[in-house]
Amino acid sequence: MNRYRYIGIAGGTFNPIHYGHLILAENVREIFHLDKVIFIPSGVPPHKNTLEVASARHRLNMVKLAVESNPFFDVSDMEIERAGYTYTVDTLLYLKNLYGEDSRLFFITGADVILDLHTWKDYRRVFTLCEFIATVRPGYEEEKFQNRLDFLKEEYGAAINLVKAPLIEISSTAIRERIVCGKSIKYMVPEAVEGYVVENRLYLEDMQRG
């Protein structure tokens, strides 16, 4: 019998992964008593400028380095190994088959993404496969957001949980910009990730082209 019943999914480009991603995932894991959180770097993200995205293999390697010290964190290459664009519905179907129909999948994402769920591929099916954990930051438009949640629940039966995100002013975009400018990214990413970025000279050429 598979012992994992409550599984968090932390999907994203992770370009690169940073402490904000890790702190948020650990916070959510504790609040929702998740058995584990799977970090899934995207392969060819349909909504990203690929000129600014490091190769899937580099991003996967950085995520592995970032999470290796946490026994509750895991990494999957399922999306980068999938040909073509990667879609959440395909990932959820794969995980349901892997962990069993009685497993509960919790897709962790930012509140801004919730507002655009209706644009996702097969979004109605997505709502039947997982629950969402929407992380909200101080100052978000609570009434507007709650109205959207109520609509998604009533119209599609979507299960969306809210959790307040710790206020951590780190972004992958800011990290890439600092790299281009020759500035330090120490304490923004785990030390192993920082070393990997330097060793492989990541983002320098791509950002200059973009």
TATASUL-V933670 format. One record per residue. N is the residue number from 1. RES is the residue in one small letter. OMEGA is omega as a letter, one per 40 degrees, with the letter a starting at -180 (NA if undefined). Layout:
N|RES|OMEGA ; N|RES|OMEGA
This chain:
1|m|i ; 2|n|a ; 3|r|a ; 4|y|a ; 5|r|i ; 6|y|a ; 7|i|i ; 8|g|i ; 9|i|i ; 10|a|i ; 11|g|i ; 12|g|i ; 13|t|a ; 14|f|a ; 15|n|e ; 16|p|i ; 17|i|a ; 18|h|a ; 19|y|i ; 20|g|i ; 21|h|a ; 22|l|a ; 23|i|i ; 24|l|a ; 25|a|i ; 26|e|i ; 27|n|i ; 28|v|a ; 29|r|a ; 30|e|a ; 31|i|a ; 32|f|i ; 33|h|a ; 34|l|i ; 35|d|i ; 36|k|i ; 37|v|i ; 38|i|i ; 39|f|a ; 40|i|i ; 41|p|a ; 42|s|i ; 43|g|i ; 44|v|a ; 45|p|a ; 46|p|a ; 47|h|a ; 48|k|i ; 49|n|a ; 50|t|i ; 51|l|a ; 52|e|a ; 53|v|i ; 54|a|a ; 55|s|a ; 56|a|a ; 57|r|i ; 58|h|a ; 59|r|i ; 60|l|a ; 61|n|i ; 62|m|i ; 63|v|i ; 64|k|i ; 65|l|a ; 66|a|a ; 67|v|a ; 68|e|a ; 69|s|a ; 70|n|a ; 71|p|i ; 72|f|a ; 73|f|i ; 74|d|a ; 75|v|i ; 76|s|i ; 77|d|a ; 78|m|a ; 79|e|i ; 80|i|i ; 81|e|a ; 82|r|a ; 83|a|i ; 84|g|i ; 85|y|a ; 86|t|a ; 87|y|a ; 88|t|a ; 89|v|i ; 90|d|i ; 91|t|i ; 92|l|i ; 93|l|i ; 94|y|a ; 95|l|i ; 96|k|i ; 97|n|a ; 98|l|a ; 99|y|i ; 100|g|a ; 101|e|a ; 102|d|i ; 103|s|i ; 104|r|a ; 105|l|a ; 106|f|a ; 107|f|a ; 108|i|a ; 109|t|i ; 110|g|a ; 111|a|a ; 112|d|i ; 113|v|a ; 114|i|a ; 115|l|a ; 116|d|a ; 117|l|a ; 118|h|i ; 119|t|a ; 120|w|i ; 121|k|i ; 122|d|a ; 123|y|i ; 124|r|i ; 125|r|i ; 126|v|a ; 127|f|i ; 128|t|a ; 129|l|a ; 130|c|i ; 131|e|i ; 132|f|i ; 133|i|a ; 134|a|i ; 135|t|a ; 136|v|a ; 137|r|i ; 138|p|i ; 139|g|i ; 140|y|a ; 141|e|a ; 142|e|a ; 143|e|i ; 144|k|a ; 145|f|a ; 146|q|i ; 147|n|i ; 148|r|i ; 149|l|i ; 150|d|i ; 151|f|a ; 152|l|i ; 153|k|a ; 154|e|a ; 155|e|a ; 156|y|a ; 157|g|a ; 158|a|i ; 159|a|a ; 160|i|i ; 161|n|i ; 162|l|i ; 163|v|i ; 164|k|a ; 165|a|i ; 166|p|a ; 167|l|a ; 168|i|a ; 169|e|i ; 170|i|i ; 171|s|i ; 172|s|i ; 173|t|i ; 174|a|i ; 175|i|i ; 176|r|i ; 177|e|i ; 178|r|i ; 179|i|i ; 180|v|a ; 181|c|i ; 182|g|a ; 183|k|a ; 184|s|i ; 185|i|i ; 186|k|a ; 187|y|i ; 188|m|i ; 189|v|i ; 190|p|a ; 191|e|a ; 192|a|i ; 193|v|i ; 194|e|i ; 195|g|a ; 196|y|i ; 197|v|a ; 198|v|a ; 199|e|a ; 200|n|i ; 201|r|a ; 202|l|i ; 203|y|a ; 204|l|a ; 205|e|a ; 206|d|a ; 207|m|i ; 208|q|i ; 209|r|a ; 210|g|NA
